[in-house]
């Protein structure tokens, strides 16, 4: 009995796992050692950083001390009765003998400036030229020179840039020995910061150092050879009290330096050896390596044991389950191993037979639910949420580049407001179909938001992506099904492009940048594609107010044109349709975005002068008399006077004033001819005449389209620009299927 109980205990999984998991206690020990290594490394690194910053502060104080010494030297000369008298007498020989010829060698001075109160240089050494008063322009030096420096017995000293070099200078006014009397000038002594000077400081105090100012780097001669071009570039980017490593053996700390007028000059750097830190780090890593090896050996032994105890019985259990799955029938599962495995297998067998049947049904249902959750209900395109899932999946598969086309329908709110949401939904579905047909099998299409669509292209160049975006844009303009609901202007789309990884490595940020490119396209007139560039951020910020003004101007032009068209029941939306035809022709002529913008405003306002024409003349059912026609002709002048109070752009005003000029010079009001008529006015002239011909008038019925084309051809070269007529006719023919 005892023997049987003992065997059962030894075969118990809990007993076996409990015994062998004692070995696992070594794992926390290894973790502790590794963390301890990291903490110690971090601690030493922090000490190292603090040390180099402290030394930078000490070096700064050394240079402050040097500057004070120069200041005292300057004061010893400037606050002296004899000096005070000699400056008044302008005894140049005395100054030359005692200062410019004697002081540089005896005091190791590189710069001497002695000037009287009138800024006249009495004596100098080290200036660029003899009468160079550049230093006297400094506000602090100028205050000392003019006697306005109110800190008696304590005059400024410190750093100063001169002639592209950095100097330590001391300054003193010229006063009597008792510090009395009005200042008769200024004395400036300076030492130039050179590699030799810095090496001398290093020899005295033991600090390797360098200065960075402007595009210059000056260091002591010993460390100069260790500073390469790459190091210099990074040094200039360091903020105050940052550190930087040169290779593995040196660390640099920095502090900002300012001149005597508190203007930022550059930075002072101190270079320190890392030998102690590196040797400590090597020792810790060596210890960590040995502990790691020991852990690996223990883990291997533990794994072998666990394999014998657990994996083999589980493998037998797995084989039985596989057999059940292959035969798809309920069977008895026999398992060898610890007692817990045997009991567990008997209980599990009852459930597995039921699960086997349910899994297939659940998988089928989940697949359908997943499709629904990832699809937009209106357009049947993928939805916003699924975009991020697809993007991350492509990233995980190593796809690159990935280009995102962010598409937004222009002025879509107006379509909903005018035609209702049913038509708006139809347009959304149709645009989704156009995007899908344009992209074909080359990309994934998503409805990202209300009127926003996203196309995700894998392994597309920037040129191919832009070409596809243009195809989408043009196909939407050409869609007869969409454009019949366009009203005054075509339904268009603006598209922004951004690429992974060039523009961003994050899906959300990439979408934001494509959105900015799209917004930039809208700011520049809509109905265009734009590739994201970094400068777009700044341009959008700067141009946002101007864009708002443009939107207000367009809305104002729409309002005025609606008021004009309301006067004439026969022409209906004449101004809006003239604008439509004008923009179609401008698109065909490949005019710039700016030209199309001003043409839109000019076309909307071209008949604004008719507000001042009596209704009885506009609605007269018979032909006009000469007097009445002259009144009608006056609408261009009235329009000119109205337009110039709304806009300042001469091109827009020309559309209003000169759209009735003729190519042969017989038009009105100015009798312009040929290319002297602005191109925008010539475009409006053709569009205005065409729509007038195909519209009913009080005194005649409208012409058929072909008859209107004949009239345009008949009058090209006399009334119309001959180069525009055929292009216009071809453009209208391409759009002839659209209901106007």
TAQUIPE-V614546 format. One record per backbone hydrogen bond with DSSP energy under -0.5 kcal/mol. CO is the residue of the C=O (numbers start at 1). NH is the residue of the N-H. E is the energy in kcal/mol with one decimal. If there is no record, write none. Layout:
co=CO nh=NH e=E
co=CO nh=NH e=E
//
This chain:
co=1 nh=5 e=-2.3
co=2 nh=6 e=-2.4
co=3 nh=7 e=-2.0
co=4 nh=8 e=-2.1
co=5 nh=9 e=-2.3
co=6 nh=10 e=-2.3
co=7 nh=11 e=-1.5
co=9 nh=12 e=-1.3
co=11 nh=339 e=-0.6
co=12 nh=16 e=-2.3
co=13 nh=17 e=-3.0
co=14 nh=18 e=-2.5
co=15 nh=19 e=-2.3
co=16 nh=20 e=-2.4
co=17 nh=21 e=-2.3
co=19 nh=22 e=-1.1
co=20 nh=23 e=-1.3
co=21 nh=24 e=-0.7
co=22 nh=25 e=-1.2
co=23 nh=26 e=-2.0
co=24 nh=27 e=-2.1
co=24 nh=28 e=-0.7
co=25 nh=29 e=-0.9
co=26 nh=30 e=-2.1
co=27 nh=31 e=-2.8
co=28 nh=32 e=-2.8
co=29 nh=33 e=-2.4
co=30 nh=34 e=-2.6
co=31 nh=35 e=-2.9
co=32 nh=36 e=-2.8
co=33 nh=37 e=-2.2
co=34 nh=38 e=-2.2
co=35 nh=39 e=-3.0
co=36 nh=40 e=-2.7
co=37 nh=41 e=-2.2
co=38 nh=42 e=-2.7
co=39 nh=43 e=-2.8
co=40 nh=44 e=-2.9
co=41 nh=45 e=-2.4
co=42 nh=46 e=-2.4
co=43 nh=47 e=-2.4
co=44 nh=48 e=-2.6
co=45 nh=49 e=-2.4
co=46 nh=50 e=-2.7
co=47 nh=51 e=-2.5
co=48 nh=52 e=-2.1
co=49 nh=53 e=-2.0
co=50 nh=54 e=-2.6
co=51 nh=55 e=-2.2
co=52 nh=56 e=-1.7
co=53 nh=57 e=-2.1
co=54 nh=58 e=-2.1
co=55 nh=59 e=-2.7
co=56 nh=60 e=-2.2
co=57 nh=61 e=-2.0
co=58 nh=62 e=-1.9
co=59 nh=63 e=-2.1
co=60 nh=64 e=-2.0
co=61 nh=65 e=-2.4
co=62 nh=66 e=-2.3
co=63 nh=67 e=-2.4
co=64 nh=68 e=-2.5
co=65 nh=69 e=-2.2
co=66 nh=70 e=-2.0
co=67 nh=71 e=-2.4
co=68 nh=72 e=-2.7
co=69 nh=73 e=-2.2
co=70 nh=74 e=-2.7
co=71 nh=75 e=-2.6
co=72 nh=76 e=-2.6
co=73 nh=77 e=-1.2
co=74 nh=78 e=-3.1
co=75 nh=79 e=-2.8
co=78 nh=80 e=-1.3
co=78 nh=175 e=-1.5
co=80 nh=84 e=-2.8
co=81 nh=85 e=-2.2
co=82 nh=86 e=-2.8
co=83 nh=87 e=-2.3
co=84 nh=88 e=-1.0
co=85 nh=89 e=-2.0
co=86 nh=90 e=-1.1
co=86 nh=91 e=-1.8
co=90 nh=92 e=-1.8
co=91 nh=95 e=-1.9
co=92 nh=96 e=-2.6
co=93 nh=97 e=-2.6
co=94 nh=98 e=-2.2
co=95 nh=99 e=-2.1
co=95 nh=100 e=-0.8
co=96 nh=101 e=-2.1
co=99 nh=103 e=-1.8
co=99 nh=104 e=-0.7
co=102 nh=106 e=-1.5
co=103 nh=107 e=-3.0
co=104 nh=108 e=-0.8
co=104 nh=109 e=-0.7
co=111 nh=190 e=-2.5
co=112 nh=125 e=-2.5
co=113 nh=188 e=-2.6
co=114 nh=122 e=-2.8
co=114 nh=123 e=-1.6
co=115 nh=186 e=-2.5
co=116 nh=119 e=-2.1
co=120 nh=116 e=-2.2
co=120 nh=122 e=-0.7
co=123 nh=114 e=-2.6
co=125 nh=112 e=-2.8
co=129 nh=132 e=-1.8
co=131 nh=133 e=-0.7
co=133 nh=136 e=-0.6
co=133 nh=137 e=-0.5
co=134 nh=137 e=-1.6
co=135 nh=138 e=-1.5
co=138 nh=142 e=-2.8
co=139 nh=143 e=-1.7
co=140 nh=144 e=-1.9
co=141 nh=145 e=-2.7
co=142 nh=146 e=-2.2
co=143 nh=148 e=-2.5
co=143 nh=149 e=-0.8
co=144 nh=147 e=-1.0
co=148 nh=150 e=-0.8
co=150 nh=152 e=-1.4
co=151 nh=154 e=-1.8
co=156 nh=171 e=-1.6
co=158 nh=169 e=-3.4
co=159 nh=260 e=-1.6
co=160 nh=167 e=-2.5
co=162 nh=165 e=-2.1
co=165 nh=162 e=-2.9
co=166 nh=193 e=-3.0
co=167 nh=160 e=-2.0
co=167 nh=169 e=-0.5
co=168 nh=191 e=-2.6
co=169 nh=158 e=-2.4
co=170 nh=189 e=-2.3
co=172 nh=187 e=-2.9
co=173 nh=175 e=-0.8
co=174 nh=184 e=-2.2
co=175 nh=80 e=-1.3
co=176 nh=179 e=-2.3
co=180 nh=176 e=-2.2
co=184 nh=117 e=-1.1
co=185 nh=174 e=-1.5
co=186 nh=115 e=-2.2
co=187 nh=172 e=-2.0
co=188 nh=113 e=-2.4
co=189 nh=170 e=-2.6
co=190 nh=110 e=-2.1
co=190 nh=111 e=-2.0
co=191 nh=168 e=-2.7
co=192 nh=194 e=-0.9
co=194 nh=198 e=-2.6
co=195 nh=199 e=-2.3
co=195 nh=221 e=-0.8
co=196 nh=200 e=-2.0
co=197 nh=201 e=-1.9
co=198 nh=202 e=-2.3
co=199 nh=203 e=-2.5
co=200 nh=204 e=-1.5
co=201 nh=205 e=-2.8
co=202 nh=206 e=-3.0
co=206 nh=208 e=-0.5
co=208 nh=271 e=-2.5
co=209 nh=220 e=-1.9
co=210 nh=269 e=-3.2
co=211 nh=218 e=-2.7
co=212 nh=267 e=-2.5
co=213 nh=216 e=-2.7
co=216 nh=213 e=-2.1
co=218 nh=211 e=-3.5
co=220 nh=223 e=-0.8
co=220 nh=224 e=-1.6
co=221 nh=225 e=-0.6
co=223 nh=226 e=-1.7
co=224 nh=227 e=-1.2
co=226 nh=228 e=-0.8
co=228 nh=232 e=-2.1
co=229 nh=233 e=-2.1
co=230 nh=234 e=-1.9
co=231 nh=235 e=-2.6
co=232 nh=236 e=-1.7
co=233 nh=237 e=-0.5
co=234 nh=237 e=-1.0
co=234 nh=238 e=-0.6
co=235 nh=238 e=-1.3
co=239 nh=242 e=-1.5
co=242 nh=254 e=-1.2
co=244 nh=252 e=-3.3
co=245 nh=247 e=-0.7
co=246 nh=249 e=-0.6
co=246 nh=250 e=-1.4
co=249 nh=274 e=-2.2
co=250 nh=246 e=-1.7
co=251 nh=272 e=-2.8
co=252 nh=244 e=-1.9
co=253 nh=270 e=-2.4
co=254 nh=241 e=-2.0
co=255 nh=268 e=-2.9
co=257 nh=265 e=-2.7
co=257 nh=266 e=-1.3
co=258 nh=159 e=-0.6
co=259 nh=262 e=-2.1
co=263 nh=259 e=-2.7
co=265 nh=214 e=-0.7
co=266 nh=257 e=-2.1
co=267 nh=212 e=-2.6
co=268 nh=255 e=-2.0
co=269 nh=210 e=-2.1
co=270 nh=253 e=-2.1
co=271 nh=208 e=-0.8
co=272 nh=251 e=-2.3
co=274 nh=278 e=-2.8
co=275 nh=279 e=-2.4
co=276 nh=280 e=-2.2
co=277 nh=281 e=-2.5
co=278 nh=282 e=-2.5
co=279 nh=283 e=-1.9
co=280 nh=284 e=-2.3
co=281 nh=285 e=-2.4
co=282 nh=286 e=-2.1
co=283 nh=287 e=-2.1
co=284 nh=288 e=-2.5
co=285 nh=289 e=-2.2
co=286 nh=290 e=-1.9
co=287 nh=291 e=-2.2
co=288 nh=292 e=-2.4
co=289 nh=293 e=-2.4
co=290 nh=294 e=-2.2
co=291 nh=295 e=-2.4
co=292 nh=296 e=-2.4
co=293 nh=297 e=-2.1
co=294 nh=298 e=-2.3
co=295 nh=299 e=-2.8
co=296 nh=300 e=-2.4
co=297 nh=301 e=-2.2
co=298 nh=302 e=-2.5
co=299 nh=303 e=-2.6
co=300 nh=304 e=-2.1
co=301 nh=305 e=-1.9
co=302 nh=306 e=-2.7
co=303 nh=307 e=-2.3
co=304 nh=308 e=-1.8
co=305 nh=309 e=-1.8
co=306 nh=310 e=-3.2
co=306 nh=311 e=-1.1
co=307 nh=312 e=-1.9
co=310 nh=314 e=-2.2
co=311 nh=315 e=-2.6
co=312 nh=316 e=-2.0
co=313 nh=317 e=-2.0
co=314 nh=318 e=-2.6
co=315 nh=319 e=-2.2
co=316 nh=320 e=-1.7
co=317 nh=321 e=-1.8
co=318 nh=322 e=-2.5
co=319 nh=323 e=-2.0
co=320 nh=324 e=-1.8
co=321 nh=325 e=-2.3
co=322 nh=326 e=-2.4
co=323 nh=327 e=-2.0
co=324 nh=328 e=-1.6
co=324 nh=329 e=-0.8
co=332 nh=334 e=-0.6
co=338 nh=341 e=-0.8
co=338 nh=342 e=-1.4
co=339 nh=343 e=-2.2
co=340 nh=344 e=-2.2
co=341 nh=345 e=-2.2
co=342 nh=346 e=-1.4
co=343 nh=347 e=-1.6
co=344 nh=348 e=-2.6
co=345 nh=349 e=-1.8
co=346 nh=350 e=-0.7
co=347 nh=350 e=-0.6
co=347 nh=351 e=-0.8
co=348 nh=352 e=-2.5
co=349 nh=353 e=-1.2
co=350 nh=354 e=-0.6
co=351 nh=355 e=-2.5
co=352 nh=356 e=-2.4
co=353 nh=357 e=-0.8
co=354 nh=358 e=-1.6
co=355 nh=359 e=-2.6
co=356 nh=360 e=-0.6
co=357 nh=361 e=-0.9
co=358 nh=362 e=-2.7
co=359 nh=363 e=-2.7
co=360 nh=364 e=-2.0
co=361 nh=365 e=-2.1
co=362 nh=366 e=-3.0
co=363 nh=367 e=-2.1
co=364 nh=368 e=-1.6
co=365 nh=369 e=-2.5
co=366 nh=370 e=-2.7
co=367 nh=371 e=-1.8
co=368 nh=372 e=-2.0
co=369 nh=373 e=-2.7
co=370 nh=374 e=-1.3
co=372 nh=375 e=-1.2
co=374 nh=383 e=-2.0
co=376 nh=380 e=-1.8
co=381 nh=376 e=-3.9
co=382 nh=447 e=-3.0
co=383 nh=387 e=-1.1
co=384 nh=387 e=-0.6
co=384 nh=388 e=-0.9
co=385 nh=388 e=-0.5
co=385 nh=389 e=-1.2
co=386 nh=390 e=-2.6
co=387 nh=391 e=-2.6
co=388 nh=392 e=-2.4
co=389 nh=393 e=-1.9
co=390 nh=394 e=-2.4
co=391 nh=395 e=-2.2
co=392 nh=396 e=-2.3
co=393 nh=397 e=-1.4
co=394 nh=399 e=-2.4
co=395 nh=398 e=-1.6
co=401 nh=403 e=-0.5
co=401 nh=459 e=-2.9
co=401 nh=460 e=-0.6
co=402 nh=500 e=-3.2
co=403 nh=457 e=-3.1
co=404 nh=406 e=-0.6
co=404 nh=498 e=-1.7
co=405 nh=407 e=-0.7
co=405 nh=455 e=-2.1
co=406 nh=496 e=-2.4
co=407 nh=453 e=-2.5
co=408 nh=494 e=-2.5
co=409 nh=412 e=-0.9
co=411 nh=414 e=-0.6
co=411 nh=415 e=-1.0
co=412 nh=416 e=-1.9
co=413 nh=417 e=-2.6
co=414 nh=418 e=-2.6
co=415 nh=419 e=-2.9
co=415 nh=420 e=-0.6
co=416 nh=420 e=-1.5
co=420 nh=424 e=-1.9
co=421 nh=425 e=-2.8
co=422 nh=426 e=-1.9
co=423 nh=427 e=-2.5
co=424 nh=428 e=-2.2
co=425 nh=429 e=-2.4
co=426 nh=430 e=-2.4
co=427 nh=431 e=-2.8
co=428 nh=432 e=-2.2
co=429 nh=433 e=-2.1
co=430 nh=434 e=-2.5
co=431 nh=435 e=-2.6
co=432 nh=436 e=-2.2
co=433 nh=437 e=-2.9
co=434 nh=438 e=-2.6
co=435 nh=439 e=-2.5
co=436 nh=440 e=-2.2
co=439 nh=442 e=-2.3
co=442 nh=458 e=-0.7
co=444 nh=456 e=-2.8
co=445 nh=382 e=-1.5
co=446 nh=448 e=-0.9
co=446 nh=454 e=-2.7
co=447 nh=384 e=-0.5
co=451 nh=409 e=-1.7
co=452 nh=448 e=-1.1
co=452 nh=449 e=-1.7
co=453 nh=407 e=-3.5
co=454 nh=446 e=-2.8
co=455 nh=405 e=-2.7
co=455 nh=457 e=-0.6
co=456 nh=444 e=-2.1
co=457 nh=403 e=-2.5
co=461 nh=465 e=-2.4
co=462 nh=466 e=-2.2
co=463 nh=467 e=-2.2
co=464 nh=468 e=-2.2
co=465 nh=469 e=-2.3
co=466 nh=470 e=-2.3
co=467 nh=471 e=-2.0
co=468 nh=472 e=-2.3
co=469 nh=473 e=-2.5
co=470 nh=474 e=-2.7
co=471 nh=475 e=-2.6
co=472 nh=476 e=-1.8
co=473 nh=477 e=-1.6
co=474 nh=478 e=-2.1
co=475 nh=479 e=-0.6
co=476 nh=479 e=-0.6
co=478 nh=480 e=-0.6
co=479 nh=483 e=-2.5
co=480 nh=484 e=-1.2
co=482 nh=485 e=-1.9
co=483 nh=486 e=-1.7
co=486 nh=489 e=-1.2
co=490 nh=492 e=-0.6
co=492 nh=410 e=-2.3
co=494 nh=408 e=-2.4
co=495 nh=530 e=-2.3
co=496 nh=406 e=-3.3
co=497 nh=532 e=-3.0
co=498 nh=404 e=-3.1
co=499 nh=503 e=-2.9
co=499 nh=504 e=-0.9
co=500 nh=401 e=-0.7
co=500 nh=402 e=-2.0
co=506 nh=510 e=-2.6
co=507 nh=511 e=-2.3
co=508 nh=512 e=-2.1
co=509 nh=513 e=-2.1
co=510 nh=514 e=-2.3
co=511 nh=515 e=-2.6
co=512 nh=516 e=-2.0
co=513 nh=517 e=-2.1
co=514 nh=518 e=-2.2
co=515 nh=519 e=-2.6
co=516 nh=520 e=-2.5
co=517 nh=521 e=-1.9
co=518 nh=522 e=-2.0
co=519 nh=523 e=-2.5
co=520 nh=524 e=-1.4
co=521 nh=526 e=-2.0
co=522 nh=525 e=-1.7
co=528 nh=495 e=-2.2
co=530 nh=497 e=-2.4
co=533 nh=536 e=-1.6
co=534 nh=537 e=-1.2
co=534 nh=538 e=-0.6
co=535 nh=539 e=-2.2
co=536 nh=540 e=-3.1
co=537 nh=541 e=-1.9
co=538 nh=542 e=-2.5
co=539 nh=543 e=-2.6
co=540 nh=544 e=-0.9
co=543 nh=547 e=-2.7
co=544 nh=548 e=-2.1
co=545 nh=549 e=-2.2
co=546 nh=550 e=-2.4
co=547 nh=551 e=-2.4
co=548 nh=552 e=-2.3
co=549 nh=553 e=-2.6
co=550 nh=554 e=-2.7
co=551 nh=555 e=-2.6
co=552 nh=556 e=-2.6
co=553 nh=557 e=-2.5
co=554 nh=558 e=-2.5
co=555 nh=559 e=-2.2
co=556 nh=560 e=-2.6
co=557 nh=561 e=-2.7
co=558 nh=562 e=-2.3
co=559 nh=563 e=-1.9
co=560 nh=564 e=-2.3
co=561 nh=565 e=-2.7
co=562 nh=566 e=-1.6
co=563 nh=567 e=-0.6
co=564 nh=567 e=-1.4
co=565 nh=568 e=-1.0
co=567 nh=569 e=-0.6
co=568 nh=572 e=-1.1
co=572 nh=574 e=-1.3
co=573 nh=577 e=-2.4
co=574 nh=578 e=-2.7
co=575 nh=579 e=-1.9
co=576 nh=580 e=-2.0
co=577 nh=581 e=-2.7
co=578 nh=582 e=-2.4
co=579 nh=583 e=-2.4
co=580 nh=584 e=-2.1
co=581 nh=585 e=-2.2
co=582 nh=586 e=-2.4
co=583 nh=587 e=-2.5
co=584 nh=588 e=-1.8
co=585 nh=589 e=-2.2
co=586 nh=591 e=-2.2
co=587 nh=590 e=-0.9
co=592 nh=596 e=-2.3
co=593 nh=597 e=-1.9
co=594 nh=598 e=-2.3
co=595 nh=599 e=-2.3
co=596 nh=600 e=-2.1
co=597 nh=601 e=-1.8
co=598 nh=602 e=-2.8
co=599 nh=603 e=-2.9
co=600 nh=604 e=-2.1
co=601 nh=605 e=-1.9
co=602 nh=606 e=-0.5
co=603 nh=606 e=-0.7
co=605 nh=608 e=-2.4
co=607 nh=610 e=-2.1
co=608 nh=611 e=-1.5
co=609 nh=612 e=-1.8
co=610 nh=613 e=-1.4
co=614 nh=617 e=-0.8
co=614 nh=618 e=-1.7
co=615 nh=619 e=-2.8
co=617 nh=620 e=-0.8
co=625 nh=629 e=-2.8
co=626 nh=630 e=-2.2
co=627 nh=631 e=-1.6
co=628 nh=632 e=-2.4
co=629 nh=633 e=-2.9
co=630 nh=634 e=-1.1
co=632 nh=635 e=-2.2
co=633 nh=636 e=-1.4
co=634 nh=638 e=-2.4
co=635 nh=639 e=-2.6
co=636 nh=640 e=-2.1
co=637 nh=641 e=-2.2
co=638 nh=642 e=-2.0
co=639 nh=643 e=-3.3
co=640 nh=644 e=-2.1
co=642 nh=645 e=-1.3
co=643 nh=646 e=-1.6
co=643 nh=647 e=-2.9
co=649 nh=653 e=-1.8
co=650 nh=654 e=-2.2
co=651 nh=655 e=-1.6
co=652 nh=656 e=-1.3
co=653 nh=657 e=-2.6
co=654 nh=658 e=-3.0
co=655 nh=659 e=-0.5
co=658 nh=661 e=-1.5
co=660 nh=668 e=-1.2
co=662 nh=665 e=-1.7
co=663 nh=674 e=-1.6
co=672 nh=662 e=-0.5
co=673 nh=676 e=-1.7
co=674 nh=677 e=-1.7
co=678 nh=682 e=-1.9
co=679 nh=683 e=-2.1
co=680 nh=684 e=-2.2
co=681 nh=685 e=-2.2
co=682 nh=686 e=-1.8
co=683 nh=687 e=-2.3
co=684 nh=688 e=-3.1
co=685 nh=689 e=-2.3
co=686 nh=690 e=-2.4
co=687 nh=691 e=-2.2
co=688 nh=692 e=-2.0
co=689 nh=693 e=-2.1
co=690 nh=694 e=-1.8
co=692 nh=695 e=-0.8
co=693 nh=703 e=-3.2
co=697 nh=700 e=-1.0
co=700 nh=697 e=-2.5
co=704 nh=708 e=-2.4
co=705 nh=709 e=-2.3
co=706 nh=710 e=-2.1
co=707 nh=711 e=-2.1
co=708 nh=712 e=-2.1
co=709 nh=713 e=-2.5
co=710 nh=714 e=-2.7
co=711 nh=715 e=-1.7
co=713 nh=716 e=-0.9
co=715 nh=718 e=-1.5
co=715 nh=719 e=-2.3
co=715 nh=720 e=-2.1
co=718 nh=664 e=-2.6
co=719 nh=663 e=-0.8
co=720 nh=717 e=-3.0
co=721 nh=724 e=-1.5
co=721 nh=725 e=-1.3
co=722 nh=726 e=-0.7
co=724 nh=728 e=-2.7
co=725 nh=729 e=-2.7
co=726 nh=730 e=-2.4
co=727 nh=731 e=-2.1
co=728 nh=732 e=-2.5
co=729 nh=733 e=-2.5
co=730 nh=734 e=-1.9
co=731 nh=735 e=-1.1
co=733 nh=736 e=-1.2
co=735 nh=738 e=-2.2
co=738 nh=740 e=-0.5
//
